[in-house]
């Protein structure tokens, strides 16, 4: 995955989204972009692989996701991770 703010590439989704959040905050602090929506941008789970979605579930200590296909995993993540 590639950060849309600075172009850095990362394979680990947890590290990637943490980096992207920090990168976005840094750009806001430096006045390069404005936070018009007031919150974090939505995560595009469709761009993630099944393995990345499962790693995200695992890192959030969720259960009952291992047998799900990608569409069901996306729905599961959206319902269980806020």
N, C-alpha and C positions, 0 to 999 in steps of 0.2 A: 504494500500500500504506500502511496506517496502523499505527503502532506501538501495540501492545496495552498498553504501559506508560504512555505519555504522550499518545498521540493525534496525534502529528505525522504528517503525510502526506508521502510521497516517491514519486517515480516510478522512480528508479534503484534496482534491486534490490541492487546492491553497497553503495551508500551506506545503503540502508534496513537491511540486515542488520547492517552495522557499527554504525549508530545504535542499533538494537534491542539489540545485545549490550552496548554502552556504557550504555544506559539501564537495562537489567536489572542490570548490575554496580553502577551507582550506587544503585539501589533496595536491593540486597543490603547495600551498604556502610552505607547509612542505616538499615538494619534494617527496611525496609518489607516485604520478602519474604525468605524463607529458601530456600536452595538445597537442596532435599530430594533431588533426583536425583543430585547431585554433578557434573553436566555441563551442557552447553548443551542447551536444548530443541531437539527435532527441527525441521527446516525443513519447512514445508508447501509442497512444490514444486507441488502441485495448484492452489494459489491463484495461482501465477505464470503469466504469459502465455508463449506460445512465444518471443516476442521477448526477454522477460526471461530465460528459460532459456538461450537462445542467447547472450545477453550474459554470463551467468554462466559459460558454457562458454568463451567468448572471453577473459574476464578471468582464467580459470584456465589459459589457454594449452592448451586441449584441442583435439584434431583429430578429424574424422570425425563431426560432429554436425549439419552444415548441412542435410542432407536428411531428418533424422528428424522424425517427427510428435511431438505433445506427449507421448503415453504412452511412446514410445521415448526421447524426450529426458529425461523424468523418470528412467527406469531408467538411462540413460547417466550422468546427473548423480549419482545415488545410488551408482553403481559407481565413479565416477572422482573424486569430490570428497569428501574426508573432513573 
